[in-house]
Amino acid sequence: MKALALLSGGLDSILAVKVVQNAGIEVEAIHFIIPFLQTPDHNGTGHAANAAKQLNIPLHYHPCGEDYLQMIEQPQHGYGKRMNPCIDCRIYTFKIAAQKMREIGASFLITGEVCDQRPNSQRLDALDITARDAGLKDLVVRPLSAKLLRETIPEREGWIDRDKLLDMKGRGRNPQMALAAQYGITDYPSPAGGCLLTNEEYSLKVKDLLDHKNKLSMHSVGLLRLGRHLRLSPDAKIIVGKDEVENENIQKAATAGDQILELVDYAGPVTLLLGTPEESSLHLAAAITAGYGHIPEGVTVKVNVRGTAERELLVKPLSRDEIRPYFVYKV
Ligand code: SF4
């Protein structure tokens, strides 16, 4: 008998596998590379890779691409507190997991979900919806909370002994940490980090993108991790670098049609201007770029603009108070 585990690499997902392994079931795992995770696994390294190694199980990766972004744009079950469509996200991952189960000959799915741990994705009814909508009705075992949930097919059919499963609930982590100690598991990540879609500032950046483009792409979502984001008009947005590393990454991220702005005679940020700006937006972008430069008071400065053509604009730097209203989030 084999099960497939959703392995985030966090403690709950590690314990879920351990509980099922201890019940005598062979386990393989799948990890979703979600573009909004703060610390996604890369090239076989990261939290999930570490966890799989400790658990001694094969790990399959699934990079979430444009189809995942389409789900984020229009989630059937709506968003959580921010732009996090947790129920639809879980359904998406369950559907992919169901395919992987068929490929590897697994009979059921296991997850580290704990009842009442999170307000949206992990309410009891939400857990049911996610499995049903993914075509896995009664085939998802949540080993950490199974005794509080309806019996699943694997339990009913005797594939796994329900008595070996647990009854954890709520937000506290002490029971999980105690169980980890019992299993001798010491290497697991702290719960910090997680999904950027639950972060207020990041969510407002996603909302701004959707409000003005109605579409997300891997490129546009990748840019949301960089710099300060300011909207100048419905057709023009700028990203202003905060430090040397960001300035470099912003230069690299520019694509055809984008424009790069930099101060000519003073140190300052690199600004990426996206969209099709009017002349007034271009001047505004230059004045904001100058506003973050290291410039003596009262000086008018030259800003170099590189795009399809190259030119220089002469501008008066804006003050921080004048810049603030353009941010797509509160500063
Ligand atoms: S927090 Fe983010 S990754 Fe987790 S279920 Fe919600 S949308 Fe998906």
py3Dmol code that shows the C-alpha trace and the ligand (Angstrom):
import py3Dmol

protein = """\
ATOM      1  CA  MET A   1       0.000   0.000   0.000  1.00  0.00           C
ATOM      2  CA  LYS A   2       1.370   3.382  -1.007  1.00  0.00           C
ATOM      3  CA  ALA A   3       0.311   6.956  -0.208  1.00  0.00           C
ATOM      4  CA  LEU A   4       1.306  10.272  -1.758  1.00  0.00           C
ATOM      5  CA  ALA A   5       2.017  13.144   0.654  1.00  0.00           C
ATOM      6  CA  LEU A   6       1.760  16.870   0.004  1.00  0.00           C
ATOM      7  CA  LEU A   7       5.096  17.958   1.422  1.00  0.00           C
ATOM      8  CA  SER A   8       5.597  21.666   2.054  1.00  0.00           C
ATOM      9  CA  GLY A   9       8.639  20.895   4.187  1.00  0.00           C
ATOM     10  CA  GLY A  10       6.996  22.450   7.272  1.00  0.00           C
ATOM     11  CA  LEU A  11       6.685  20.539  10.523  1.00  0.00           C
ATOM     12  CA  ASP A  12       3.037  19.492  10.037  1.00  0.00           C
ATOM     13  CA  SER A  13       3.737  17.951   6.643  1.00  0.00           C
ATOM     14  CA  ILE A  14       6.769  16.091   8.033  1.00  0.00           C
ATOM     15  CA  LEU A  15       4.762  14.702  10.964  1.00  0.00           C
ATOM     16  CA  ALA A  16       1.887  13.631   8.711  1.00  0.00           C
ATOM     17  CA  VAL A  17       4.297  11.488   6.688  1.00  0.00           C
ATOM     18  CA  LYS A  18       5.915  10.086   9.810  1.00  0.00           C
ATOM     19  CA  VAL A  19       2.555   9.056  11.316  1.00  0.00           C
ATOM     20  CA  VAL A  20       1.585   7.246   8.113  1.00  0.00           C
ATOM     21  CA  GLN A  21       5.000   5.599   7.752  1.00  0.00           C
ATOM     22  CA  ASN A  22       4.641   4.349  11.328  1.00  0.00           C
ATOM     23  CA  ALA A  23       1.328   2.801  10.343  1.00  0.00           C
ATOM     24  CA  GLY A  24       3.260   0.664   7.845  1.00  0.00           C
ATOM     25  CA  ILE A  25       2.458   2.582   4.648  1.00  0.00           C
ATOM     26  CA  GLU A  26       5.017   3.382   1.947  1.00  0.00           C
ATOM     27  CA  VAL A  27       5.039   7.129   1.192  1.00  0.00           C
ATOM     28  CA  GLU A  28       6.200   9.267  -1.737  1.00  0.00           C
ATOM     29  CA  ALA A  29       5.818  13.057  -1.708  1.00  0.00           C
ATOM     30  CA  ILE A  30       5.019  15.926  -4.024  1.00  0.00           C
ATOM     31  CA  HIS A  31       6.087  19.538  -3.500  1.00  0.00           C
ATOM     32  CA  PHE A  32       4.480  22.452  -5.313  1.00  0.00           C
ATOM     33  CA  ILE A  33       6.775  25.253  -6.382  1.00  0.00           C
ATOM     34  CA  ILE A  34       4.294  28.090  -5.885  1.00  0.00           C
ATOM     35  CA  PRO A  35       5.477  31.473  -7.208  1.00  0.00           C
ATOM     36  CA  PHE A  36       4.208  33.225  -4.060  1.00  0.00           C
ATOM     37  CA  LEU A  37       6.123  31.223  -1.468  1.00  0.00           C
ATOM     38  CA  GLN A  38       8.736  33.242   0.394  1.00  0.00           C
ATOM     39  CA  THR A  39      11.228  30.400   0.353  1.00  0.00           C
ATOM     40  CA  PRO A  40      10.377  28.035  -2.500  1.00  0.00           C
ATOM     41  CA  ASP A  41      12.536  24.980  -3.084  1.00  0.00           C
ATOM     42  CA  HIS A  42      14.967  25.368  -5.980  1.00  0.00           C
ATOM     43  CA  ASN A  43      16.922  22.726  -7.867  1.00  0.00           C
ATOM     44  CA  GLY A  44      16.301  20.065  -5.271  1.00  0.00           C
ATOM     45  CA  THR A  45      17.335  22.193  -2.289  1.00  0.00           C
ATOM     46  CA  GLY A  46      15.090  23.795   0.325  1.00  0.00           C
ATOM     47  CA  HIS A  47      12.720  22.801   3.106  1.00  0.00           C
ATOM     48  CA  ALA A  48      10.861  20.092   1.175  1.00  0.00           C
ATOM     49  CA  ALA A  49      14.104  18.531  -0.080  1.00  0.00           C
ATOM     50  CA  ASN A  50      15.477  18.482   3.496  1.00  0.00           C
ATOM     51  CA  ALA A  51      12.272  16.954   4.811  1.00  0.00           C
ATOM     52  CA  ALA A  52      12.202  14.233   2.134  1.00  0.00           C
ATOM     53  CA  LYS A  53      15.792  13.382   2.939  1.00  0.00           C
ATOM     54  CA  GLN A  54      15.059  13.058   6.665  1.00  0.00           C
ATOM     55  CA  LEU A  55      11.992  10.941   5.949  1.00  0.00           C
ATOM     56  CA  ASN A  56      13.872   8.913   3.334  1.00  0.00           C
ATOM     57  CA  ILE A  57      11.128   9.212   0.708  1.00  0.00           C
ATOM     58  CA  PRO A  58      11.142  10.048  -3.026  1.00  0.00           C
ATOM     59  CA  LEU A  59      10.124  13.651  -3.744  1.00  0.00           C
ATOM     60  CA  HIS A  60       8.371  14.865  -6.913  1.00  0.00           C
ATOM     61  CA  TYR A  61       8.291  18.566  -7.801  1.00  0.00           C
ATOM     62  CA  HIS A  62       5.518  20.418  -9.563  1.00  0.00           C
ATOM     63  CA  PRO A  63       6.295  23.972 -10.716  1.00  0.00           C
ATOM     64  CA  CYS A  64       3.051  26.007 -10.699  1.00  0.00           C
ATOM     65  CA  GLY A  65       2.904  28.070 -13.895  1.00  0.00           C
ATOM     66  CA  GLU A  66       0.443  30.164 -15.896  1.00  0.00           C
ATOM     67  CA  ASP A  67      -2.483  27.809 -15.159  1.00  0.00           C
ATOM     68  CA  TYR A  68      -1.931  28.426 -11.446  1.00  0.00           C
ATOM     69  CA  LEU A  69      -1.922  32.200 -12.042  1.00  0.00           C
ATOM     70  CA  GLN A  70      -5.238  31.945 -13.912  1.00  0.00           C
ATOM     71  CA  MET A  71      -6.709  30.359 -10.801  1.00  0.00           C
ATOM     72  CA  ILE A  72      -5.385  33.267  -8.689  1.00  0.00           C
ATOM     73  CA  GLU A  73      -7.054  35.760 -11.054  1.00  0.00           C
ATOM     74  CA  GLN A  74     -10.538  34.296 -10.679  1.00  0.00           C
ATOM     75  CA  PRO A  75     -10.869  31.890  -7.766  1.00  0.00           C
ATOM     76  CA  GLN A  76     -14.224  30.135  -7.681  1.00  0.00           C
ATOM     77  CA  HIS A  77     -14.319  30.142  -3.902  1.00  0.00           C
ATOM     78  CA  GLY A  78     -13.046  33.698  -3.502  1.00  0.00           C
ATOM     79  CA  TYR A  79     -10.116  35.133  -1.579  1.00  0.00           C
ATOM     80  CA  GLY A  80      -9.217  34.920   2.092  1.00  0.00           C
ATOM     81  CA  LYS A  81      -8.391  37.992   4.163  1.00  0.00           C
ATOM     82  CA  ARG A  82      -5.926  39.208   1.492  1.00  0.00           C
ATOM     83  CA  MET A  83      -5.451  38.021  -2.109  1.00  0.00           C
ATOM     84  CA  ASN A  84      -5.003  34.399  -0.974  1.00  0.00           C
ATOM     85  CA  PRO A  85      -7.513  32.072  -2.638  1.00  0.00           C
ATOM     86  CA  CYS A  86      -6.687  29.206  -0.308  1.00  0.00           C
ATOM     87  CA  ILE A  87      -9.560  26.871  -1.140  1.00  0.00           C
ATOM     88  CA  ASP A  88      -8.969  27.095  -4.901  1.00  0.00           C
ATOM     89  CA  CYS A  89      -5.226  26.809  -4.363  1.00  0.00           C
ATOM     90  CA  ARG A  90      -5.770  23.580  -2.429  1.00  0.00           C
ATOM     91  CA  ILE A  91      -8.112  22.232  -5.087  1.00  0.00           C
ATOM     92  CA  TYR A  92      -5.471  23.014  -7.729  1.00  0.00           C
ATOM     93  CA  THR A  93      -2.770  21.166  -5.804  1.00  0.00           C
ATOM     94  CA  PHE A  94      -5.085  18.240  -5.046  1.00  0.00           C
ATOM     95  CA  LYS A  95      -5.931  17.822  -8.734  1.00  0.00           C
ATOM     96  CA  ILE A  96      -2.250  17.662  -9.685  1.00  0.00           C
ATOM     97  CA  ALA A  97      -1.623  15.309  -6.778  1.00  0.00           C
ATOM     98  CA  ALA A  98      -4.435  13.037  -7.987  1.00  0.00           C
ATOM     99  CA  GLN A  99      -2.632  12.694 -11.344  1.00  0.00           C
ATOM    100  CA  LYS A 100       0.644  11.947  -9.596  1.00  0.00           C
ATOM    101  CA  MET A 101      -1.083   9.300  -7.449  1.00  0.00           C
ATOM    102  CA  ARG A 102      -2.179   7.477 -10.607  1.00  0.00           C
ATOM    103  CA  GLU A 103       1.335   7.713 -12.059  1.00  0.00           C
ATOM    104  CA  ILE A 104       3.071   6.218  -9.027  1.00  0.00           C
ATOM    105  CA  GLY A 105       0.330   3.794  -8.014  1.00  0.00           C
ATOM    106  CA  ALA A 106      -0.589   5.493  -4.734  1.00  0.00           C
ATOM    107  CA  SER A 107      -4.000   4.651  -3.278  1.00  0.00           C
ATOM    108  CA  PHE A 108      -4.601   7.782  -1.221  1.00  0.00           C
ATOM    109  CA  LEU A 109      -3.302  11.242  -0.427  1.00  0.00           C
ATOM    110  CA  ILE A 110      -2.019  12.547   2.896  1.00  0.00           C
ATOM    111  CA  THR A 111      -1.623  16.149   4.018  1.00  0.00           C
ATOM    112  CA  GLY A 112      -0.409  17.894   7.156  1.00  0.00           C
ATOM    113  CA  GLU A 113      -3.600  19.917   7.513  1.00  0.00           C
ATOM    114  CA  VAL A 114      -4.781  20.431  11.086  1.00  0.00           C
ATOM    115  CA  CYS A 115      -8.388  21.250  11.993  1.00  0.00           C
ATOM    116  CA  ASP A 116      -9.060  24.865  12.963  1.00  0.00           C
ATOM    117  CA  GLN A 117      -5.438  25.846  12.447  1.00  0.00           C
ATOM    118  CA  ARG A 118      -6.102  28.476   9.804  1.00  0.00           C
ATOM    119  CA  PRO A 119      -9.175  30.633   9.306  1.00  0.00           C
ATOM    120  CA  ASN A 120      -9.758  29.855   5.634  1.00  0.00           C
ATOM    121  CA  SER A 121      -8.138  26.822   4.041  1.00  0.00           C
ATOM    122  CA  GLN A 122      -8.315  24.545   7.030  1.00  0.00           C
ATOM    123  CA  ARG A 123     -11.833  24.819   8.394  1.00  0.00           C
ATOM    124  CA  LEU A 124     -13.490  21.401   8.501  1.00  0.00           C
ATOM    125  CA  ASP A 125     -15.971  22.176   5.723  1.00  0.00           C
ATOM    126  CA  ALA A 126     -13.222  23.716   3.597  1.00  0.00           C
ATOM    127  CA  LEU A 127     -11.192  20.529   3.917  1.00  0.00           C
ATOM    128  CA  ASP A 128     -14.147  18.575   2.553  1.00  0.00           C
ATOM    129  CA  ILE A 129     -14.734  20.955  -0.364  1.00  0.00           C
ATOM    130  CA  THR A 130     -11.107  20.814  -1.447  1.00  0.00           C
ATOM    131  CA  ALA A 131     -11.008  17.022  -1.612  1.00  0.00           C
ATOM    132  CA  ARG A 132     -14.431  16.674  -3.269  1.00  0.00           C
ATOM    133  CA  ASP A 133     -13.740  19.293  -5.954  1.00  0.00           C
ATOM    134  CA  ALA A 134     -10.435  17.649  -6.816  1.00  0.00           C
ATOM    135  CA  GLY A 135     -12.089  14.259  -7.371  1.00  0.00           C
ATOM    136  CA  LEU A 136     -10.522  12.823  -4.218  1.00  0.00           C
ATOM    137  CA  LYS A 137     -13.646  12.528  -2.079  1.00  0.00           C
ATOM    138  CA  ASP A 138     -12.835  10.406   0.989  1.00  0.00           C
ATOM    139  CA  LEU A 139      -9.344   9.686  -0.328  1.00  0.00           C
ATOM    140  CA  VAL A 140      -7.494  12.416   1.558  1.00  0.00           C
ATOM    141  CA  VAL A 141      -6.214  11.395   4.970  1.00  0.00           C
ATOM    142  CA  ARG A 142      -5.145  14.140   7.387  1.00  0.00           C
ATOM    143  CA  PRO A 143      -3.141  12.001   9.841  1.00  0.00           C
ATOM    144  CA  LEU A 144      -2.735  14.803  12.405  1.00  0.00           C
ATOM    145  CA  SER A 145      -6.492  15.436  12.763  1.00  0.00           C
ATOM    146  CA  ALA A 146      -8.050  12.288  11.274  1.00  0.00           C
ATOM    147  CA  LYS A 147      -9.793  11.210  14.476  1.00  0.00           C
ATOM    148  CA  LEU A 148     -11.776  14.461  14.466  1.00  0.00           C
ATOM    149  CA  LEU A 149     -12.820  14.007  10.840  1.00  0.00           C
ATOM    150  CA  ARG A 150     -15.184  11.697   9.008  1.00  0.00           C
ATOM    151  CA  GLU A 151     -13.737   8.273   8.237  1.00  0.00           C
ATOM    152  CA  THR A 152     -12.054   8.152   4.858  1.00  0.00           C
ATOM    153  CA  ILE A 153     -11.971   5.217   2.434  1.00  0.00           C
ATOM    154  CA  PRO A 154      -8.422   4.152   3.475  1.00  0.00           C
ATOM    155  CA  GLU A 155      -9.603   3.934   7.102  1.00  0.00           C
ATOM    156  CA  ARG A 156     -12.921   2.241   6.265  1.00  0.00           C
ATOM    157  CA  GLU A 157     -11.253  -0.302   4.022  1.00  0.00           C
ATOM    158  CA  GLY A 158      -8.563  -1.044   6.587  1.00  0.00           C
ATOM    159  CA  TRP A 159      -5.703   0.223   4.378  1.00  0.00           C
ATOM    160  CA  ILE A 160      -4.610   2.277   7.375  1.00  0.00           C
ATOM    161  CA  ASP A 161      -5.490   1.770  11.037  1.00  0.00           C
ATOM    162  CA  ARG A 162      -7.527   4.770  12.266  1.00  0.00           C
ATOM    163  CA  ASP A 163      -6.234   4.124  15.789  1.00  0.00           C
ATOM    164  CA  LYS A 164      -2.726   5.030  14.612  1.00  0.00           C
ATOM    165  CA  LEU A 165      -3.950   8.474  13.487  1.00  0.00           C
ATOM    166  CA  LEU A 166      -4.186  11.606  15.676  1.00  0.00           C
ATOM    167  CA  ASP A 167      -6.686  14.181  16.928  1.00  0.00           C
ATOM    168  CA  MET A 168      -4.781  17.486  16.855  1.00  0.00           C
ATOM    169  CA  LYS A 169      -6.610  20.759  16.400  1.00  0.00           C
ATOM    170  CA  GLY A 170      -6.103  24.488  16.767  1.00  0.00           C
ATOM    171  CA  ARG A 171      -3.329  26.970  16.201  1.00  0.00           C
ATOM    172  CA  GLY A 172      -0.850  25.994  18.927  1.00  0.00           C
ATOM    173  CA  ARG A 173       2.335  24.230  17.881  1.00  0.00           C
ATOM    174  CA  ASN A 174       3.262  22.592  21.173  1.00  0.00           C
ATOM    175  CA  PRO A 175       1.660  19.185  20.428  1.00  0.00           C
ATOM    176  CA  GLN A 176       3.442  19.081  17.069  1.00  0.00           C
ATOM    177  CA  MET A 177       6.775  20.001  18.626  1.00  0.00           C
ATOM    178  CA  ALA A 178       6.323  17.355  21.314  1.00  0.00           C
ATOM    179  CA  LEU A 179       5.548  14.735  18.664  1.00  0.00           C
ATOM    180  CA  ALA A 180       8.589  15.819  16.632  1.00  0.00           C
ATOM    181  CA  ALA A 181      10.767  15.334  19.710  1.00  0.00           C
ATOM    182  CA  GLN A 182       9.237  11.888  20.227  1.00  0.00           C
ATOM    183  CA  TYR A 183      10.126  10.951  16.642  1.00  0.00           C
ATOM    184  CA  GLY A 184      13.615  12.448  17.014  1.00  0.00           C
ATOM    185  CA  ILE A 185      12.894  15.072  14.351  1.00  0.00           C
ATOM    186  CA  THR A 186      14.905  18.178  15.145  1.00  0.00           C
ATOM    187  CA  ASP A 187      15.506  19.713  11.728  1.00  0.00           C
ATOM    188  CA  TYR A 188      12.392  21.594  10.621  1.00  0.00           C
ATOM    189  CA  PRO A 189      11.772  25.209   9.587  1.00  0.00           C
ATOM    190  CA  SER A 190      10.148  27.810  11.844  1.00  0.00           C
ATOM    191  CA  PRO A 191       6.626  28.731  10.749  1.00  0.00           C
ATOM    192  CA  ALA A 192       7.766  32.221   9.633  1.00  0.00           C
ATOM    193  CA  GLY A 193       7.648  32.987   5.924  1.00  0.00           C
ATOM    194  CA  GLY A 194       4.918  31.222   4.071  1.00  0.00           C
ATOM    195  CA  CYS A 195       2.788  32.579   1.288  1.00  0.00           C
ATOM    196  CA  LEU A 196       3.185  36.184   0.131  1.00  0.00           C
ATOM    197  CA  LEU A 197      -0.478  36.323  -0.881  1.00  0.00           C
ATOM    198  CA  THR A 198      -1.354  36.537   2.815  1.00  0.00           C
ATOM    199  CA  ASN A 199       0.891  39.602   3.213  1.00  0.00           C
ATOM    200  CA  GLU A 200      -0.953  42.946   3.071  1.00  0.00           C
ATOM    201  CA  GLU A 201       1.625  44.905   1.075  1.00  0.00           C
ATOM    202  CA  TYR A 202       2.193  42.134  -1.440  1.00  0.00           C
ATOM    203  CA  SER A 203      -1.550  41.542  -1.837  1.00  0.00           C
ATOM    204  CA  LEU A 204      -2.086  45.200  -2.711  1.00  0.00           C
ATOM    205  CA  LYS A 205       0.572  44.881  -5.408  1.00  0.00           C
ATOM    206  CA  VAL A 206      -1.235  41.847  -6.848  1.00  0.00           C
ATOM    207  CA  LYS A 207      -4.556  43.695  -6.700  1.00  0.00           C
ATOM    208  CA  ASP A 208      -3.058  46.689  -8.496  1.00  0.00           C
ATOM    209  CA  LEU A 209      -1.821  44.374 -11.271  1.00  0.00           C
ATOM    210  CA  LEU A 210      -5.215  42.741 -11.649  1.00  0.00           C
ATOM    211  CA  ASP A 211      -7.040  46.090 -11.555  1.00  0.00           C
ATOM    212  CA  HIS A 212      -4.892  47.507 -14.343  1.00  0.00           C
ATOM    213  CA  LYS A 213      -3.999  44.515 -16.511  1.00  0.00           C
ATOM    214  CA  ASN A 214      -6.585  41.896 -15.553  1.00  0.00           C
ATOM    215  CA  LYS A 215      -3.867  39.285 -16.029  1.00  0.00           C
ATOM    216  CA  LEU A 216      -0.919  37.908 -14.156  1.00  0.00           C
ATOM    217  CA  SER A 217       2.197  36.417 -15.716  1.00  0.00           C
ATOM    218  CA  MET A 218       5.214  34.717 -14.206  1.00  0.00           C
ATOM    219  CA  HIS A 219       7.219  37.821 -15.205  1.00  0.00           C
ATOM    220  CA  SER A 220       4.832  40.372 -13.650  1.00  0.00           C
ATOM    221  CA  VAL A 221       4.476  38.317 -10.470  1.00  0.00           C
ATOM    222  CA  GLY A 222       8.273  37.931 -10.202  1.00  0.00           C
ATOM    223  CA  LEU A 223       8.625  41.733 -10.362  1.00  0.00           C
ATOM    224  CA  LEU A 224       6.392  42.118  -7.297  1.00  0.00           C
ATOM    225  CA  ARG A 225       9.249  40.901  -5.095  1.00  0.00           C
ATOM    226  CA  LEU A 226      11.457  43.783  -6.208  1.00  0.00           C
ATOM    227  CA  GLY A 227      11.601  47.420  -5.108  1.00  0.00           C
ATOM    228  CA  ARG A 228       8.970  50.046  -4.343  1.00  0.00           C
ATOM    229  CA  HIS A 229       5.842  49.909  -6.501  1.00  0.00           C
ATOM    230  CA  LEU A 230       4.148  53.144  -7.548  1.00  0.00           C
ATOM    231  CA  ARG A 231       1.265  53.684  -9.962  1.00  0.00           C
ATOM    232  CA  LEU A 232       1.505  56.881 -11.980  1.00  0.00           C
ATOM    233  CA  SER A 233      -1.564  56.438 -14.214  1.00  0.00           C
ATOM    234  CA  PRO A 234      -3.825  53.589 -15.363  1.00  0.00           C
ATOM    235  CA  ASP A 235      -1.203  52.899 -18.070  1.00  0.00           C
ATOM    236  CA  ALA A 236       2.047  53.464 -16.210  1.00  0.00           C
ATOM    237  CA  LYS A 237       3.662  51.940 -13.167  1.00  0.00           C
ATOM    238  CA  ILE A 238       7.203  52.222 -11.804  1.00  0.00           C
ATOM    239  CA  ILE A 239       9.381  49.980  -9.664  1.00  0.00           C
ATOM    240  CA  VAL A 240      12.107  51.880  -7.809  1.00  0.00           C
ATOM    241  CA  GLY A 241      15.096  49.913  -6.493  1.00  0.00           C
ATOM    242  CA  LYS A 242      15.838  50.109  -2.769  1.00  0.00           C
ATOM    243  CA  ASP A 243      19.485  49.050  -2.818  1.00  0.00           C
ATOM    244  CA  GLU A 244      22.328  47.983  -5.093  1.00  0.00           C
ATOM    245  CA  VAL A 245      21.135  44.378  -5.409  1.00  0.00           C
ATOM    246  CA  GLU A 246      17.617  45.446  -6.326  1.00  0.00           C
ATOM    247  CA  ASN A 247      18.950  48.021  -8.785  1.00  0.00           C
ATOM    248  CA  GLU A 248      20.866  45.277 -10.563  1.00  0.00           C
ATOM    249  CA  ASN A 249      17.900  42.906 -10.553  1.00  0.00           C
ATOM    250  CA  ILE A 250      15.594  45.621 -11.889  1.00  0.00           C
ATOM    251  CA  GLN A 251      17.975  46.252 -14.817  1.00  0.00           C
ATOM    252  CA  LYS A 252      18.013  42.524 -15.579  1.00  0.00           C
ATOM    253  CA  ALA A 253      14.206  42.270 -15.333  1.00  0.00           C
ATOM    254  CA  ALA A 254      13.533  44.928 -17.999  1.00  0.00           C
ATOM    255  CA  THR A 255      11.943  43.565 -21.175  1.00  0.00           C
ATOM    256  CA  ALA A 256      11.214  45.113 -24.602  1.00  0.00           C
ATOM    257  CA  GLY A 257       8.959  48.152 -24.203  1.00  0.00           C
ATOM    258  CA  ASP A 258      10.082  48.895 -20.620  1.00  0.00           C
ATOM    259  CA  GLN A 259      12.191  51.949 -19.807  1.00  0.00           C
ATOM    260  CA  ILE A 260      15.008  52.294 -17.293  1.00  0.00           C
ATOM    261  CA  LEU A 261      15.597  55.597 -15.501  1.00  0.00           C
ATOM    262  CA  GLU A 262      18.784  56.578 -13.651  1.00  0.00           C
ATOM    263  CA  LEU A 263      20.312  59.796 -12.359  1.00  0.00           C
ATOM    264  CA  VAL A 264      23.146  61.096 -14.526  1.00  0.00           C
ATOM    265  CA  ASP A 265      25.284  63.037 -12.015  1.00  0.00           C
ATOM    266  CA  TYR A 266      24.262  61.653  -8.609  1.00  0.00           C
ATOM    267  CA  ALA A 267      23.950  58.273  -6.918  1.00  0.00           C
ATOM    268  CA  GLY A 268      20.384  56.992  -6.700  1.00  0.00           C
ATOM    269  CA  PRO A 269      18.023  54.189  -7.554  1.00  0.00           C
ATOM    270  CA  VAL A 270      17.332  52.404 -10.803  1.00  0.00           C
ATOM    271  CA  THR A 271      13.681  52.780 -11.800  1.00  0.00           C
ATOM    272  CA  LEU A 272      11.807  50.464 -14.134  1.00  0.00           C
ATOM    273  CA  LEU A 273       8.922  52.120 -15.973  1.00  0.00           C
ATOM    274  CA  LEU A 274       6.338  49.649 -17.229  1.00  0.00           C
ATOM    275  CA  GLY A 275       3.487  50.231 -19.613  1.00  0.00           C
ATOM    276  CA  THR A 276       2.866  52.933 -22.173  1.00  0.00           C
ATOM    277  CA  PRO A 277       3.376  56.196 -20.307  1.00  0.00           C
ATOM    278  CA  GLU A 278       2.296  59.627 -21.458  1.00  0.00           C
ATOM    279  CA  GLU A 279       5.006  62.304 -21.450  1.00  0.00           C
ATOM    280  CA  SER A 280       3.679  63.584 -18.085  1.00  0.00           C
ATOM    281  CA  SER A 281       4.126  60.123 -16.490  1.00  0.00           C
ATOM    282  CA  LEU A 282       7.651  59.895 -17.842  1.00  0.00           C
ATOM    283  CA  HIS A 283       8.522  63.238 -16.181  1.00  0.00           C
ATOM    284  CA  LEU A 284       6.819  62.120 -12.972  1.00  0.00           C
ATOM    285  CA  ALA A 285       8.843  58.864 -13.002  1.00  0.00           C
ATOM    286  CA  ALA A 286      12.031  60.885 -13.436  1.00  0.00           C
ATOM    287  CA  ALA A 287      11.121  63.263 -10.580  1.00  0.00           C
ATOM    288  CA  ILE A 288      10.380  60.315  -8.263  1.00  0.00           C
ATOM    289  CA  THR A 289      13.677  58.644  -9.218  1.00  0.00           C
ATOM    290  CA  ALA A 290      15.431  61.897  -8.367  1.00  0.00           C
ATOM    291  CA  GLY A 291      13.458  62.058  -5.092  1.00  0.00           C
ATOM    292  CA  TYR A 292      15.265  58.899  -3.932  1.00  0.00           C
ATOM    293  CA  GLY A 293      18.674  60.151  -5.107  1.00  0.00           C
ATOM    294  CA  HIS A 294      21.435  61.563  -2.951  1.00  0.00           C
ATOM    295  CA  ILE A 295      21.008  65.132  -4.140  1.00  0.00           C
ATOM    296  CA  PRO A 296      21.630  68.450  -2.357  1.00  0.00           C
ATOM    297  CA  GLU A 297      18.455  70.429  -1.673  1.00  0.00           C
ATOM    298  CA  GLY A 298      17.124  72.744  -4.354  1.00  0.00           C
ATOM    299  CA  VAL A 299      19.125  71.204  -7.219  1.00  0.00           C
ATOM    300  CA  THR A 300      17.558  70.352 -10.579  1.00  0.00           C
ATOM    301  CA  VAL A 301      19.016  67.139 -12.001  1.00  0.00           C
ATOM    302  CA  LYS A 302      19.339  65.157 -15.225  1.00  0.00           C
ATOM    303  CA  VAL A 303      17.705  61.730 -15.431  1.00  0.00           C
ATOM    304  CA  ASN A 304      18.727  59.321 -18.166  1.00  0.00           C
ATOM    305  CA  VAL A 305      15.862  57.342 -19.753  1.00  0.00           C
ATOM    306  CA  ARG A 306      16.725  54.170 -21.705  1.00  0.00           C
ATOM    307  CA  GLY A 307      14.142  52.253 -23.650  1.00  0.00           C
ATOM    308  CA  THR A 308      13.413  52.031 -27.334  1.00  0.00           C
ATOM    309  CA  ALA A 309      15.334  55.340 -27.541  1.00  0.00           C
ATOM    310  CA  GLU A 310      17.666  57.136 -25.108  1.00  0.00           C
ATOM    311  CA  ARG A 311      17.142  60.672 -23.799  1.00  0.00           C
ATOM    312  CA  GLU A 312      17.717  62.897 -20.793  1.00  0.00           C
ATOM    313  CA  LEU A 313      15.092  64.755 -18.765  1.00  0.00           C
ATOM    314  CA  LEU A 314      15.746  67.722 -16.474  1.00  0.00           C
ATOM    315  CA  VAL A 315      13.640  67.460 -13.295  1.00  0.00           C
ATOM    316  CA  LYS A 316      13.203  68.795  -9.770  1.00  0.00           C
ATOM    317  CA  PRO A 317      13.255  65.896  -7.262  1.00  0.00           C
ATOM    318  CA  LEU A 318       9.939  65.202  -5.509  1.00  0.00           C
ATOM    319  CA  SER A 319       9.871  65.069  -1.714  1.00  0.00           C
ATOM    320  CA  ARG A 320       8.876  61.828   0.105  1.00  0.00           C
ATOM    321  CA  ASP A 321       5.525  63.431   1.007  1.00  0.00           C
ATOM    322  CA  GLU A 322       4.866  64.211  -2.656  1.00  0.00           C
ATOM    323  CA  ILE A 323       5.823  60.648  -3.668  1.00  0.00           C
ATOM    324  CA  ARG A 324       3.733  58.838  -1.006  1.00  0.00           C
ATOM    325  CA  PRO A 325       0.292  59.025  -2.718  1.00  0.00           C
ATOM    326  CA  TYR A 326       1.603  57.096  -5.751  1.00  0.00           C
ATOM    327  CA  PHE A 327       2.448  53.940  -3.788  1.00  0.00           C
ATOM    328  CA  VAL A 328       0.118  50.999  -4.471  1.00  0.00           C
ATOM    329  CA  TYR A 329       0.292  50.116  -0.755  1.00  0.00           C
ATOM    330  CA  LYS A 330       0.422  52.190   2.430  1.00  0.00           C
ATOM    331  CA  VAL A 331       3.833  53.644   3.364  1.00  0.00           C
TER     332      VAL A 331
END
"""
ligand_1 = """\
8
SF4
S -1.681 30.465 1.850
Fe -1.056 30.687 -0.312
S -0.060 28.713 -0.820
Fe -1.261 28.382 1.072
S -3.241 27.615 0.382
Fe -3.420 29.849 0.600
S -2.978 30.673 -1.446
Fe -2.232 28.536 -1.418
"""
view = py3Dmol.view(width=600, height=400)
view.addModel(protein, "pdb")
view.setStyle({"model": 0}, {"cartoon": {"style": "trace"}})
view.addModel(ligand_1, "xyz")
view.setStyle({"model": 1}, {"stick": {}})
view.zoomTo()
view.show()
